[in-house]
Amino acid sequence: MHYVRLTLLVFFAASTIQSVHAEPQWPAPKLTDDNYRRWVDFVQPKKHELKWRSIRWHKSLSSAATEAAKLNRPILLWTMNGNPCGET
């Protein structure tokens, strides 16, 4: 059974390394003066993608728990250890 796990691990690692270093199958789009505005509009977040900003976020768990109890709603507790970019 250990050999099967090891074989699967090696296969997965090899396929991951191959996919990371694979060349793109199409040419990357070129940024020009003509298509600049279209690309800016494309990468800017749309109004519906920013709805999360309208949520009232709490910095204190106790104030969030008080409000959640009043409104009979759940709490999303987002915790994190370290730098979000992995630079710890």
KENU-315116 format. One record per atom (N, C-alpha, C): residue number from 1; residue in one letter; x, y, z; atom name. Coordinates in pm, 1 decimal, m for minus. Each point is the difference from the previous one (the first is absolute). Example, Ala and Ser with C-alpha at 12.3 -4.5 7.8 and 13.67 -1.06 7.14 Angstrom:
ATOM    i  aa         x         y         z  at
ATOM    1   A    1319.0    m569.0     780.0   N
ATOM    1   A     m89.0     119.0       0.0  CA
ATOM    1   A      90.0     120.0       0.0   C
ATOM    2   S     m35.0     105.0     m72.0   N
ATOM    2   S      82.0     119.0       6.0  CA
ATOM    2   S     m77.0     109.0      73.0   C
END
This chain:
ATOM    i  aa         x         y         z  at
ATOM    1   M      81.4    m119.2       0.0   N
ATOM    1   M     m81.4     119.2       0.0  CA
ATOM    1   M      85.7     125.6       0.0   C
ATOM    2   H     113.6      m4.7      69.8   N
ATOM    2   H      88.7     115.9       4.1  CA
ATOM    2   H      56.8      30.1    m138.0   C
ATOM    3   Y      23.0    m104.4     m78.7   N
ATOM    3   Y      54.6      20.7    m134.5  CA
ATOM    3   Y    m100.8      72.1     m89.7   C
ATOM    4   V    m126.3     m30.7      19.1   N
ATOM    4   V    m104.6      65.8     m79.2  CA
ATOM    4   V      m4.8     148.4      35.0   C
ATOM    5   R       4.5      31.4     127.6   N
ATOM    5   R      m0.5     139.9      42.7  CA
ATOM    5   R     122.0      73.9     m53.0   C
ATOM    6   L     114.9     m62.8      10.8   N
ATOM    6   L     122.6      62.6     m47.7  CA
ATOM    6   L      m5.5      21.5    m150.8   C
ATOM    7   T     m50.6     m98.3     m73.1   N
ATOM    7   T     m12.0      12.7    m145.2  CA
ATOM    7   T     m94.5     113.6     m36.5   C
ATOM    8   L    m113.2       9.1      67.3   N
ATOM    8   L     m94.2     108.2     m26.6  CA
ATOM    8   L      60.1     135.7      34.2   C
ATOM    9   L      74.4       7.9     109.5   N
ATOM    9   L      63.6     124.6      38.3  CA
ATOM    9   L     102.0      44.0    m104.3   C
ATOM   10   V      81.6     m91.1     m46.6   N
ATOM   10   V     100.3      32.5    m102.4  CA
ATOM   10   V     m68.4      40.9    m129.3   C
ATOM   11   F    m104.0     m71.3     m39.0   N
ATOM   11   F     m72.7      33.4    m122.6  CA
ATOM   11   F     m60.8     138.7       9.7   C
ATOM   12   F     m63.2      30.3     113.8   N
ATOM   12   F     m62.0     131.3      18.2  CA
ATOM   12   F     105.7     110.6      m3.2   C
ATOM   13   A     111.3     m21.2      68.1   N
ATOM   13   A     105.5     101.0       2.4  CA
ATOM   13   A      55.9      23.0    m139.8   C
ATOM   14   A      20.8    m105.3     m75.4   N
ATOM   14   A      53.5      13.1    m135.7  CA
ATOM   14   A     m98.7      72.7     m90.7   C
ATOM   15   S    m128.0     m29.9      11.8   N
ATOM   15   S     m98.8      66.4     m85.4  CA
ATOM   15   S     m14.4     146.7      37.9   C
ATOM   16   T      13.7      32.3     128.8   N
ATOM   16   T      m6.9     138.9      43.9  CA
ATOM   16   T     118.5      78.8     m52.2   C
ATOM   17   I     118.1     m55.2       9.8   N
ATOM   17   I     120.2      68.9     m48.4  CA
ATOM   17   I      m8.7      20.9    m150.0   C
ATOM   18   Q     m48.6     m98.0     m71.6   N
ATOM   18   Q     m11.2      12.3    m144.8  CA
ATOM   18   Q    m100.0     108.8     m37.2   C
ATOM   19   S    m113.9       8.0      69.8   N
ATOM   19   S    m101.1      99.2     m35.3  CA
ATOM   19   S      44.5     140.7      36.0   C
ATOM   20   V      82.1      15.6     103.1   N
ATOM   20   V      48.6     132.1      38.5  CA
ATOM   20   V      96.7      54.3    m103.7   C
ATOM   21   H      82.5     m83.2     m56.6   N
ATOM   21   H     102.2      44.5     m93.8  CA
ATOM   21   H     m41.4     m13.7    m145.8   C
ATOM   22   A    m124.1     m35.6     m24.1   N
ATOM   22   A     m46.1     m16.5    m138.3  CA
ATOM   22   A     m13.1     136.5     m67.3   C
ATOM   23   E      34.5       6.0    m123.8   N
ATOM   23   E     m13.7     122.7     m77.9  CA
ATOM   23   E    m147.5      22.6     m33.1   C
ATOM   24   P     m43.1     125.3      m2.9   N
ATOM   24   P    m139.2      24.6     m38.2  CA
ATOM   24   P     m24.9     m44.5    m143.4   C
ATOM   25   Q    m122.2     m43.8     m26.4   N
ATOM   25   Q     m33.1     m52.1    m131.5  CA
ATOM   25   Q     m45.9     109.0     m95.1   C
ATOM   26   W     m11.5     121.3      45.8   N
ATOM   26   W     m40.0     110.6     m86.4  CA
ATOM   26   W      87.1     120.0      34.1   C
ATOM   27   P      16.0      91.5     m90.9   N
ATOM   27   P      81.8     117.7      32.4  CA
ATOM   27   P     m72.2      91.2      98.8   C
ATOM   28   A      74.8      59.7      88.9   N
ATOM   28   A     m57.5      93.4      96.4  CA
ATOM   28   A     m51.1     123.6     m73.7   C
ATOM   29   P    m111.7      56.9      44.8   N
ATOM   29   P     m51.9     119.2     m67.2  CA
ATOM   29   P      95.8     116.6      16.5   C
ATOM   30   K       7.7      82.8    m100.1   N
ATOM   30   K      89.5     115.5       1.3  CA
ATOM   30   K     m77.7     123.5      44.2   C
ATOM   31   L      60.8      80.5      82.9   N
ATOM   31   L     m59.9     124.7      42.4  CA
ATOM   31   L      43.4     109.0     m96.8   C
ATOM   32   T     m96.3      65.3     m61.5   N
ATOM   32   T      28.1     107.6     m94.9  CA
ATOM   32   T     m80.7     122.8      38.0   C
ATOM   33   D      28.6     110.0     m65.2   N
ATOM   33   D     m77.5     122.2      23.6  CA
ATOM   33   D    m146.7     m19.7     m38.4   C
ATOM   34   D     m24.6     m83.3    m100.0   N
ATOM   34   D    m136.8     m21.9     m46.9  CA
ATOM   34   D     m83.7     m82.3      97.3   C
ATOM   35   N      60.9     m99.2      68.0   N
ATOM   35   N     m78.4     m86.3      88.2  CA
ATOM   35   N      20.9      29.9     148.4   C
ATOM   36   Y      73.4     106.1      30.5   N
ATOM   36   Y      30.0      33.2     139.7  CA
ATOM   36   Y    m127.4      21.1      81.4   C
ATOM   37   R     m91.2      82.9     m44.6   N
ATOM   37   R    m123.4      30.8      74.3  CA
ATOM   37   R     m83.1    m126.5      22.1   C
ATOM   38   R      m6.0     m87.5     m99.8   N
ATOM   38   R     m76.4    m124.8      13.5  CA
ATOM   38   R      60.6     m88.5     109.7   C
ATOM   39   W     133.3      m6.3       7.2   N
ATOM   39   W      65.2     m79.9     103.6  CA
ATOM   39   W     m20.1      62.7     137.6   C
ATOM   40   V       5.8     130.9       9.5   N
ATOM   40   V     m23.9      65.4     129.1  CA
ATOM   40   V    m140.8     m30.9      48.5   C
ATOM   41   D     m98.0      11.1     m88.3   N
ATOM   41   D    m137.9     m31.9      36.6  CA
ATOM   41   D     m15.4    m147.2      38.2   C
ATOM   42   F      75.3     m86.8     m65.2   N
ATOM   42   F      m8.2    m143.6      25.7  CA
ATOM   42   F      53.7     m35.0     139.0   C
ATOM   43   V     110.2      60.2      41.5   N
ATOM   43   V      62.2     m37.6     127.6  CA
ATOM   43   V     m59.9      72.5     119.9   C
ATOM   44   Q     m70.1     109.8     m21.5   N
ATOM   44   Q     m63.5      70.0     111.2  CA
ATOM   44   Q    m118.0     m83.3      50.9   C
ATOM   45   P     m16.7      m8.0     133.0   N
ATOM   45   P    m112.2     m78.2      52.6  CA
ATOM   45   P    m133.6      62.9     m38.7   C
ATOM   46   K     m96.8     m85.0     m28.2   N
ATOM   46   K    m134.7      44.8     m34.5  CA
ATOM   46   K     m76.7      30.6     128.2   C
ATOM   47   K    m110.2      71.0     m13.1   N
ATOM   47   K     m77.8      40.4     116.0  CA
ATOM   47   K     m48.8    m121.2      80.1   C
ATOM   48   H     m44.9    m104.4     m68.4   N
ATOM   48   H     m49.7    m118.2      70.8  CA
ATOM   48   H     112.3     m77.2      69.7   C
ATOM   49   E     124.8      21.5     m40.3   N
ATOM   49   E     112.9     m67.7      63.6  CA
ATOM   49   E      45.0      71.3     127.7   C
ATOM   50   L     m52.6     118.5      25.0   N
ATOM   50   L      38.6      76.7     117.4  CA
ATOM   50   L    m107.9       2.8     108.3   C
ATOM   51   K     m98.9     m87.6     m12.0   N
ATOM   51   K    m107.9      m2.5      98.5  CA
ATOM   51   K      50.6     m34.1     139.7   C
ATOM   52   W     109.9     m72.1      10.1   N
ATOM   52   W      53.2     m36.8     130.1  CA
ATOM   52   W      38.1     123.8      80.1   C
ATOM   53   R      26.4     112.7     m67.6   N
ATOM   53   R      37.2     121.6      71.6  CA
ATOM   53   R    m117.1      59.9      77.7   C
ATOM   54   S    m120.9     m36.5     m36.4   N
ATOM   54   S    m117.0      53.3      70.1  CA
ATOM   54   S     m28.9     m76.0     128.8   C
ATOM   55   I      66.6    m111.3      23.0   N
ATOM   55   I     m17.6     m76.4     123.8  CA
ATOM   55   I      70.1      74.3     113.1   C
ATOM   56   R     m68.5       9.5     111.9   N
ATOM   56   R      61.2      67.2     114.1  CA
ATOM   56   R      91.1     m98.7      72.4   C
ATOM   57   W     128.6      18.9     m11.6   N
ATOM   57   W      97.3     m88.4      62.8  CA
ATOM   57   W      32.8      52.8     139.3   C
ATOM   58   H      21.2     m90.8      92.7   N
ATOM   58   H      34.1      36.9     137.3  CA
ATOM   58   H     144.9     m35.4      27.8   C
ATOM   59   K      65.2      84.6      75.7   N
ATOM   59   K     137.3     m28.3      41.2  CA
ATOM   59   K       3.3     m78.3     130.7   C
ATOM   60   S    m112.3      m1.6      69.5   N
ATOM   60   S      m9.5     m66.9     129.0  CA
ATOM   60   S    m100.1    m115.3      m9.0   C
ATOM   61   L      40.6    m115.9      46.9   N
ATOM   61   L     m89.1    m116.3      m2.3  CA
ATOM   61   L    m119.6      21.0      91.8   C
ATOM   62   S      19.7      66.4     111.6   N
ATOM   62   S    m111.4      20.1      93.1  CA
ATOM   62   S    m107.5      91.3     m59.0   C
ATOM   63   S      39.5     105.4     m71.0   N
ATOM   63   S    m101.9      85.9     m61.6  CA
ATOM   63   S     m71.0     m73.0    m113.7   C
ATOM   64   A      72.1     m83.6     m73.3   N
ATOM   64   A     m62.3     m79.2    m106.4  CA
ATOM   64   A     m97.6    m101.1      59.0   C
ATOM   65   A      37.7     m61.8     111.3   N
ATOM   65   A     m87.8     m98.3      63.9  CA
ATOM   65   A    m126.8      66.2      53.2   C
ATOM   66   T      13.0     120.3      54.2   N
ATOM   66   T    m116.8      72.9      50.2  CA
ATOM   66   T     m96.5      32.1    m113.0   C
ATOM   67   E      54.4      52.1    m111.3   N
ATOM   67   E     m86.0      33.0    m113.8  CA
ATOM   67   E     m61.5    m126.0     m61.7   C
ATOM   68   A      78.4    m106.2     m11.2   N
ATOM   68   A     m50.6    m124.8     m57.6  CA
ATOM   68   A    m113.1     m57.9      84.9   C
ATOM   69   A      12.7      10.6     131.5   N
ATOM   69   A    m106.1     m49.9      88.1  CA
ATOM   69   A    m127.8      81.9     m17.0   C
ATOM   70   K      14.5     131.8     m13.2   N
ATOM   70   K    m117.7      86.1     m19.1  CA
ATOM   70   K     m70.7     m30.8    m131.4   C
ATOM   71   L      78.0     m23.8    m105.4   N
ATOM   71   L     m56.2     m21.1    m133.4  CA
ATOM   71   L     m24.6    m147.9     m32.0   C
ATOM   72   N      39.6     m88.1      92.3   N
ATOM   72   N     m14.0    m145.0     m20.5  CA
ATOM   72   N      71.5     m43.5    m128.2   C
ATOM   73   R     124.8      42.0     m10.3   N
ATOM   73   R      82.0     m32.5    m117.2  CA
ATOM   73   R     130.3     m67.9      43.7   C
ATOM   74   P      61.9     m75.4     m90.5   N
ATOM   74   P     128.5     m63.1      33.3  CA
ATOM   74   P     115.3     100.7      m9.6   C
ATOM   75   I     114.8     m41.5      48.4   N
ATOM   75   I     121.4      81.8      m4.4  CA
ATOM   75   I     102.5     m71.1     m86.5   C
ATOM   76   L      65.2      74.6     m87.3   N
ATOM   76   L     114.5     m51.7     m73.1  CA
ATOM   76   L     123.9      51.6      70.7   C
ATOM   77   L      74.9     m88.9      60.2   N
ATOM   77   L     121.9      37.7      71.2  CA
ATOM   77   L     118.0     m31.6     m89.3   C
ATOM   78   W      67.7     102.0     m46.4   N
ATOM   78   W     112.9     m15.3     m90.3  CA
ATOM   78   W     126.6      24.1      80.2   C
ATOM   79   T      78.7    m104.5      15.7   N
ATOM   79   T     125.7      13.0      72.5  CA
ATOM   79   T     113.8     m41.5     m90.9   C
ATOM   80   M     116.8      42.8      37.1   N
ATOM   80   M     114.2     m26.3     m87.1  CA
ATOM   80   M     127.8       3.9      82.0   C
ATOM   81   N      95.0     m78.2     m39.6   N
ATOM   81   N     127.5      m2.6      68.1  CA
ATOM   81   N     108.5      29.7    m102.5   C
ATOM   82   G      63.5     112.2      10.3   N
ATOM   82   G     108.6      31.9     m91.5  CA
ATOM   82   G     m40.6      97.5    m108.1   C
ATOM   83   N      91.9      24.2     m89.2   N
ATOM   83   N     m18.8      94.2    m109.2  CA
ATOM   83   N     m84.6     m64.0    m110.3   C
ATOM   84   P     m98.3      72.1     m55.7   N
ATOM   84   P     m82.8     m59.7    m105.4  CA
ATOM   84   P      76.8     m35.7    m125.6   C
ATOM   85   C     116.1      58.7     m19.5   N
ATOM   85   C      80.4     m31.0    m118.6  CA
ATOM   85   C      99.6    m112.9      28.1   C
ATOM   86   G      m4.6     m57.6     119.6   N
ATOM   86   G      90.5    m109.3      31.9  CA
ATOM   86   G     141.7      45.3      27.6   C
ATOM   87   E      15.0     124.0      39.3   N
ATOM   87   E     134.2      55.2      23.0  CA
ATOM   87   E      35.9      m1.6     148.9   C
ATOM   88   T     m34.3    m108.3      66.7   N
ATOM   88   T      31.4      m6.2     143.0  CA
ATOM   88   T     126.3     m76.9      23.4   C
END
